[in-house]
Amino acid sequence: MKKEDKVCNGILPAARIGKVSEYYFSKKLKEIAQMNADGMNVINLGIGSPDLPPAPSTIEIFCREVSQPDTHGYQPYIGIAPLRTAFSEWYKKWFQVELDPNKEIQPLIGSKEGILHISMAFLNPGDGVLVPNPGYPTYSSVTKLVGAKIIEYKLSEENGWLPDFDALEELDLSGVKLMWVNYPHMPTGTPASKPLFEKLIAFGKRHNIVICNDNPYSFILNDKPLSLLSIEGAKEIAIEMNSMSKSHNMPGWRMAMVASNPTFIEWILRVKSNVDSGQFKPMQLAAAEALGYGKEWYDSINVLYKERRILAQQIMEMLGCTYNPAQTGLFLWGKVPSRYTNAEALSDELLYKAHVFATPGSVFGTQGEHYLRLSLCCNIKTLKEAIERIKKIQQ
């Protein structure tokens, strides 16, 4: 335990707190807030929080329902039936996956919270967890919080940012209970594919490892949404989380879901029902409305992201970074030029000289040390301003 953690009368936090630190973006946003308070007007190209609103009808339903006198009480732990049904129909329409809304779907207050619920439901202290490097930092931090053991599997640009199954087979997998995957992949933008998902399901069944796919990016700059659960026999060994944060511009609403076989969902519910008391009913009804939108909704937001992506690519090229144009999702991932020791050096240069923040890939693991991530969650005017600022420091 760190000395500075010590407080009066020798009181110390739980040992698990010493295993994790404050989330990177939580700390960085404080620094950026202070810079803004000092008049620096930092352009934030780091956070993947959509700046666009949900569709008007979603907001209308929320406003209508919030004014009703009978919508303010506790809601069912399993979510209201209209929301579960809407998630089920969404999966059938877009992923060709049949899900029983009463037994195979559990609404979540965000995917990050779902990572904790799943980990608590499946992992005992000392159990092994396969965690991607690079990958979403919460997979590692939650694994530490529940006392499980992180076993990193490295992803590399040379292997297309896909798991190396030969290397996985060489690991001691005897104590591994869970494997986190995330395709379309964050932060690299690598799309999902049926052959990849088939290999993952076969790997999970071969070693009795639960495969959990975190799938919030299927609809962003991607015309082929794919679910891990579409693979034959996947429900026996797999779990999938999905979220409305990116696909429906609802990050602050915390509307997400987890899907799997009825047994796995019941185990997750045992944890969740002891942690929270469900979501506000007007939000659930509004989310159910949003899930029914057609292709025109996704096309409309992707038109904007395509325009932004062009400018993000221009920034990467100005910085001398290389990138794969086939990336999908809400970010652009690029390799920094060799003149920089690592991506943090370039990120700091941009922040302190140009007042533009871009995320260094080391946030996502050692495999991201020489990569930079740009978010597409800024409007065209802001991106153009970022370009002009970068030009000035390069003169």
C-alpha positions as CSV (number, residue, x, y, z in Angstrom):
1,M,0.0,0.0,0.0
2,K,1.3,3.4,-0.9
3,K,2.3,5.6,2.0
4,E,0.2,8.5,0.8
5,D,-2.9,6.3,1.0
6,K,-2.6,6.3,4.8
7,V,-5.1,8.5,6.7
8,C,-5.9,9.3,10.3
9,N,-5.8,6.5,12.9
10,G,-4.1,4.2,10.5
11,I,-7.2,3.6,8.4
12,L,-6.4,2.1,5.0
13,P,-8.4,1.3,1.9
14,A,-9.2,-2.2,0.9
15,A,-6.2,-4.0,-0.6
16,R,-7.9,-4.1,-4.0
17,I,-7.7,-0.4,-4.3
18,G,-3.9,-0.6,-4.3
19,K,-4.1,-2.7,-7.4
20,V,-5.8,-0.1,-9.6
21,S,-5.3,3.6,-10.3
22,E,-7.7,6.3,-11.3
23,Y,-8.9,5.8,-14.8
24,Y,-6.5,7.5,-17.3
25,F,-9.2,9.7,-18.9
26,S,-10.5,10.8,-15.5
27,K,-7.0,12.1,-14.6
28,K,-6.4,13.6,-18.0
29,L,-9.7,15.4,-18.1
30,K,-8.9,17.1,-14.8
31,E,-5.6,18.4,-16.4
32,I,-7.5,19.6,-19.5
33,A,-10.1,21.3,-17.4
34,Q,-7.4,23.2,-15.6
35,M,-5.8,24.2,-18.8
36,N,-9.2,25.4,-20.1
37,A,-9.7,27.3,-16.8
38,D,-6.4,29.0,-17.5
39,G,-7.7,30.1,-20.9
40,M,-6.0,27.6,-23.2
41,N,-9.2,26.2,-24.9
42,V,-7.9,22.7,-25.4
43,I,-9.4,20.7,-28.3
44,N,-10.1,17.2,-27.1
45,L,-9.7,14.6,-29.7
46,G,-9.2,11.9,-27.1
47,I,-12.6,10.9,-25.7
48,G,-15.1,8.7,-27.6
49,S,-18.2,10.5,-26.4
50,P,-20.5,11.3,-29.3
51,D,-21.2,15.0,-29.6
52,L,-24.4,14.4,-31.5
53,P,-27.9,14.1,-29.9
54,P,-30.2,11.1,-30.1
55,A,-33.0,11.2,-32.7
56,P,-35.8,13.7,-32.0
57,S,-38.4,11.0,-31.4
58,T,-36.2,9.4,-28.7
59,I,-36.1,12.7,-26.8
60,E,-39.8,13.3,-27.4
61,I,-40.7,10.0,-25.8
62,F,-38.4,10.6,-22.8
63,C,-40.0,14.1,-22.3
64,R,-43.5,12.7,-22.6
65,E,-42.9,9.8,-20.2
66,V,-41.0,11.8,-17.6
67,S,-44.0,14.0,-17.1
68,Q,-46.2,11.0,-16.2
69,P,-46.9,10.6,-12.5
70,D,-46.4,6.8,-12.5
71,T,-42.9,6.5,-14.0
72,H,-40.7,7.5,-11.1
73,G,-40.6,4.4,-9.1
74,Y,-38.1,1.5,-9.0
75,Q,-38.1,-0.6,-12.1
76,P,-37.7,-4.4,-12.5
77,Y,-34.1,-5.6,-12.1
78,I,-34.4,-7.3,-15.4
79,G,-35.5,-4.2,-17.2
80,I,-39.0,-3.5,-18.6
81,A,-40.5,-5.8,-21.2
82,P,-40.6,-3.3,-24.0
83,L,-36.9,-2.6,-23.7
84,R,-35.9,-6.3,-23.6
85,T,-38.2,-7.0,-26.6
86,A,-36.7,-4.1,-28.5
87,F,-33.1,-5.4,-27.9
88,S,-34.3,-8.9,-29.1
89,E,-35.8,-7.5,-32.3
90,W,-32.7,-5.3,-32.8
91,Y,-30.5,-8.4,-32.7
92,K,-32.7,-10.3,-35.0
93,K,-32.9,-7.5,-37.6
94,W,-29.3,-6.5,-37.7
95,F,-27.3,-9.5,-36.4
96,Q,-29.6,-12.4,-37.5
97,V,-29.5,-13.7,-33.9
98,E,-32.5,-15.0,-32.1
99,L,-32.6,-14.0,-28.4
100,D,-35.4,-14.8,-25.9
101,P,-36.2,-11.4,-24.4
102,N,-37.3,-13.0,-21.2
103,K,-34.3,-15.3,-20.6
104,E,-31.3,-14.4,-22.8
105,I,-31.1,-10.6,-22.5
106,Q,-30.2,-8.4,-19.5
107,P,-30.2,-4.6,-19.8
108,L,-27.2,-2.9,-18.2
109,I,-26.4,0.5,-16.9
110,G,-23.6,0.8,-19.4
111,S,-21.1,-1.8,-20.7
112,K,-18.4,-0.7,-18.3
113,E,-20.7,-1.7,-15.4
114,G,-21.4,-4.9,-17.3
115,I,-17.7,-5.9,-17.3
116,L,-17.8,-5.8,-13.5
117,H,-21.0,-7.8,-13.2
118,I,-19.7,-10.5,-15.6
119,S,-16.4,-10.7,-13.8
120,M,-18.0,-11.0,-10.4
121,A,-20.4,-13.7,-11.7
122,F,-17.7,-15.9,-13.3
123,L,-14.4,-15.3,-11.6
124,N,-13.0,-16.4,-8.3
125,P,-9.7,-15.0,-6.8
126,G,-6.8,-16.4,-8.7
127,D,-8.8,-17.4,-11.8
128,G,-7.1,-16.5,-15.1
129,V,-8.5,-14.0,-17.5
130,L,-7.3,-13.5,-21.1
131,V,-7.1,-9.8,-21.7
132,P,-6.1,-8.2,-25.1
133,N,-3.1,-5.9,-25.4
134,P,-4.0,-3.3,-26.7
135,G,-7.5,-3.3,-25.3
136,Y,-10.0,-1.4,-23.2
137,P,-8.3,-0.7,-19.9
138,T,-11.4,-1.7,-17.8
139,Y,-10.9,-5.3,-18.7
140,S,-7.6,-5.3,-16.7
141,S,-8.7,-3.0,-13.9
142,V,-11.9,-5.0,-13.1
143,T,-9.9,-8.3,-13.3
144,K,-7.7,-6.8,-10.6
145,L,-10.6,-5.6,-8.5
146,V,-12.1,-9.1,-8.3
147,G,-8.8,-10.7,-7.5
148,A,-8.4,-12.6,-10.7
149,K,-5.2,-13.0,-12.7
150,I,-4.5,-11.1,-15.9
151,I,-3.0,-13.1,-18.7
152,E,-2.4,-10.8,-21.6
153,Y,-2.5,-11.9,-25.2
154,K,-0.7,-9.6,-27.5
155,L,-2.3,-8.1,-30.7
156,S,0.0,-6.7,-33.3
157,E,-0.2,-4.7,-36.5
158,E,1.7,-7.5,-38.3
159,N,-1.1,-9.9,-37.4
160,G,-3.8,-7.5,-38.3
161,W,-4.6,-6.8,-34.6
162,L,-6.1,-10.3,-34.3
163,P,-5.5,-12.9,-31.7
164,D,-2.6,-15.3,-32.4
165,F,-4.3,-18.6,-31.8
166,D,-1.0,-20.6,-32.0
167,A,0.5,-18.4,-29.3
168,L,-2.7,-18.8,-27.2
169,E,-2.5,-22.6,-27.4
170,E,1.0,-22.5,-26.0
171,L,-0.1,-20.7,-22.8
172,D,-1.0,-22.6,-19.6
173,L,-4.8,-22.3,-19.9
174,S,-5.6,-24.7,-17.1
175,G,-6.8,-21.9,-14.7
176,V,-8.3,-19.6,-17.3
177,K,-12.1,-18.9,-17.0
178,L,-12.8,-15.9,-19.2
179,M,-11.5,-14.3,-22.3
180,W,-12.3,-10.7,-23.3
181,V,-12.5,-9.8,-26.9
182,N,-13.7,-6.6,-28.6
183,Y,-14.5,-6.7,-32.3
184,P,-14.9,-4.3,-34.0
185,H,-11.8,-3.6,-32.0
186,M,-11.1,-0.6,-29.9
187,P,-8.6,1.1,-30.2
188,T,-7.3,-0.3,-33.5
189,G,-10.6,-0.2,-35.6
190,T,-10.1,-3.8,-36.8
191,P,-13.5,-5.1,-38.0
192,A,-15.1,-8.3,-36.8
193,S,-15.3,-11.3,-39.2
194,K,-17.1,-14.6,-39.2
195,P,-13.8,-16.7,-39.4
196,L,-12.4,-14.9,-36.4
197,F,-15.6,-15.5,-34.4
198,E,-15.6,-19.1,-35.4
199,K,-12.1,-19.6,-34.2
200,L,-12.9,-17.9,-30.9
201,I,-15.9,-20.1,-30.2
202,A,-13.9,-23.2,-31.1
203,F,-11.1,-22.1,-28.8
204,G,-13.5,-21.4,-25.9
205,K,-15.2,-24.8,-26.2
206,R,-11.9,-26.6,-26.5
207,H,-10.6,-25.1,-23.2
208,N,-13.9,-24.4,-21.3
209,I,-13.2,-20.6,-21.4
210,V,-16.1,-18.2,-21.5
211,I,-15.6,-15.9,-24.5
212,C,-17.0,-12.4,-23.9
213,N,-17.3,-10.0,-26.8
214,D,-17.7,-6.3,-26.1
215,N,-19.5,-5.0,-29.2
216,P,-20.4,-1.3,-29.1
217,Y,-18.9,-0.2,-32.5
218,S,-20.8,-2.4,-35.0
219,F,-22.7,0.4,-36.6
220,I,-20.0,3.1,-36.8
221,L,-18.4,3.3,-40.3
222,N,-19.1,-0.4,-40.7
223,D,-21.7,-1.7,-43.1
224,K,-21.6,-5.3,-41.9
225,P,-22.7,-5.6,-38.2
226,L,-21.7,-8.9,-36.8
227,S,-22.4,-10.6,-33.5
228,L,-20.3,-13.3,-31.8
229,L,-23.6,-15.0,-31.0
230,S,-24.4,-15.6,-34.7
231,I,-21.8,-18.4,-34.7
232,E,-23.4,-21.8,-34.4
233,G,-23.3,-23.1,-30.8
234,A,-21.9,-19.7,-29.5
235,K,-24.5,-19.3,-26.8
236,E,-23.1,-22.4,-25.0
237,I,-19.8,-20.7,-24.2
238,A,-20.1,-17.0,-25.2
239,I,-21.4,-13.7,-23.8
240,E,-21.9,-10.5,-25.8
241,M,-22.4,-7.0,-24.5
242,N,-23.7,-4.2,-26.7
243,S,-24.3,-0.5,-26.0
244,M,-26.4,2.4,-27.3
245,S,-23.7,4.9,-26.4
246,K,-22.1,5.1,-29.9
247,S,-24.7,3.6,-32.2
248,H,-27.5,5.9,-31.0
249,N,-25.7,8.9,-29.5
250,M,-26.7,8.1,-26.0
251,P,-23.4,7.8,-23.9
252,G,-24.8,9.7,-20.9
253,W,-28.0,7.6,-20.9
254,R,-26.0,4.5,-19.9
255,M,-28.2,2.1,-21.9
256,A,-26.6,-1.3,-22.7
257,M,-27.2,-5.0,-22.6
258,V,-25.7,-8.4,-22.2
259,A,-26.9,-11.5,-24.1
260,S,-26.1,-15.2,-23.6
261,N,-27.8,-18.4,-22.6
262,P,-30.4,-18.3,-19.8
263,T,-28.0,-19.8,-17.2
264,F,-25.2,-17.2,-17.8
265,I,-27.8,-14.4,-17.8
266,E,-29.2,-15.7,-14.5
267,W,-25.8,-15.7,-12.9
268,I,-25.1,-12.1,-14.0
269,L,-28.5,-11.0,-12.7
270,R,-27.7,-12.4,-9.3
271,V,-24.8,-10.0,-9.1
272,K,-26.5,-7.0,-10.8
273,S,-29.6,-7.2,-8.7
274,N,-27.5,-6.7,-5.6
275,V,-25.6,-3.8,-7.0
276,D,-28.2,-1.5,-8.7
277,S,-32.0,-1.0,-8.9
278,G,-32.5,-0.7,-12.6
279,Q,-32.9,2.2,-15.0
280,F,-35.3,5.1,-15.1
281,K,-38.5,4.0,-16.9
282,P,-38.7,7.0,-19.3
283,M,-35.1,6.3,-20.4
284,Q,-35.9,2.6,-21.1
285,L,-39.0,3.5,-23.1
286,A,-37.0,6.1,-25.1
287,A,-34.3,3.6,-25.7
288,A,-36.8,1.0,-27.0
289,E,-37.9,3.6,-29.5
290,A,-34.4,4.2,-30.7
291,L,-33.7,0.6,-31.2
292,G,-36.4,0.4,-33.8
293,Y,-34.7,2.9,-36.2
294,G,-34.0,1.8,-39.7
295,K,-30.9,1.9,-41.9
296,E,-31.5,5.6,-42.5
297,W,-30.6,6.5,-38.9
298,Y,-27.2,4.7,-39.1
299,D,-26.5,6.1,-42.5
300,S,-27.2,9.6,-41.3
301,I,-24.6,9.5,-38.5
302,N,-22.1,7.7,-40.6
303,V,-22.2,10.5,-43.3
304,L,-21.0,12.9,-40.6
305,Y,-18.3,10.4,-39.3
306,K,-17.0,9.9,-42.8
307,E,-16.5,13.7,-43.2
308,R,-14.7,13.8,-39.9
309,R,-12.7,10.8,-40.7
310,I,-11.2,12.6,-43.7
311,L,-10.0,15.4,-41.5
312,A,-8.7,12.9,-38.9
313,Q,-6.7,11.2,-41.6
314,Q,-5.3,14.6,-42.6
315,I,-4.1,15.2,-39.0
316,M,-2.4,11.7,-38.9
317,E,-0.6,12.5,-42.2
318,M,0.5,15.9,-41.0
319,L,2.0,14.2,-37.9
320,G,3.8,11.6,-40.0
321,C,1.6,8.8,-38.7
322,T,0.7,5.8,-40.8
323,Y,-2.7,4.1,-40.5
324,N,-4.9,1.4,-42.0
325,P,-7.7,3.1,-44.1
326,A,-9.9,0.0,-43.6
327,Q,-10.5,0.8,-39.9
328,T,-14.0,0.9,-38.6
329,G,-15.5,2.5,-35.5
330,L,-15.3,5.9,-33.7
331,F,-11.6,6.4,-33.8
332,L,-8.5,6.6,-36.1
333,W,-5.5,4.6,-34.9
334,G,-2.1,5.5,-36.3
335,K,1.6,4.6,-35.8
336,V,3.7,7.5,-34.8
337,P,6.9,8.2,-36.7
338,S,10.2,6.9,-35.4
339,R,11.5,10.3,-34.4
340,Y,9.3,10.1,-31.3
341,T,10.3,7.9,-28.4
342,N,6.7,6.8,-28.1
343,A,3.2,8.1,-28.6
344,E,3.1,9.9,-25.3
345,A,5.9,12.2,-26.5
346,L,3.8,13.2,-29.5
347,S,0.6,13.4,-27.4
348,D,2.3,15.8,-25.0
349,E,3.8,17.9,-27.8
350,L,0.3,18.3,-29.2
351,L,-1.3,19.1,-25.9
352,Y,1.3,21.6,-24.5
353,K,2.2,23.3,-27.8
354,A,-1.0,23.1,-29.9
355,H,-3.5,22.7,-27.1
356,V,-4.9,19.6,-28.9
357,F,-5.3,16.4,-27.0
358,A,-4.9,13.0,-28.7
359,T,-4.8,9.7,-26.8
360,P,-1.4,7.9,-26.6
361,G,-1.9,4.2,-27.4
362,S,0.0,3.2,-24.2
363,V,-3.2,3.8,-22.4
364,F,-4.5,0.6,-23.9
365,G,-1.4,-1.6,-23.2
366,T,2.3,-1.9,-24.1
367,Q,1.4,-3.0,-27.6
368,G,0.0,0.5,-28.2
369,E,3.1,2.4,-27.1
370,H,4.0,3.6,-30.5
371,Y,0.4,4.4,-31.7
372,L,-1.9,7.4,-31.4
373,R,-5.7,7.4,-31.3
374,L,-7.9,10.3,-32.6
375,S,-11.6,10.5,-31.8
376,L,-14.2,11.4,-34.4
377,C,-16.4,13.0,-31.7
378,C,-15.6,16.6,-32.8
379,N,-17.4,18.6,-35.4
380,I,-15.9,19.7,-38.6
381,K,-15.2,23.2,-37.4
382,T,-13.3,21.9,-34.4
383,L,-11.3,19.4,-36.4
384,K,-10.3,22.2,-38.9
385,E,-9.2,24.3,-36.0
386,A,-7.1,21.5,-34.7
387,I,-5.4,21.2,-38.1
388,E,-4.6,24.9,-38.1
389,R,-3.1,24.7,-34.6
390,I,-0.9,21.8,-35.6
391,K,0.2,23.6,-38.7
392,K,1.4,26.5,-36.6
393,I,3.6,24.4,-34.3
394,Q,5.1,22.7,-37.3
395,Q,6.3,25.9,-39.0
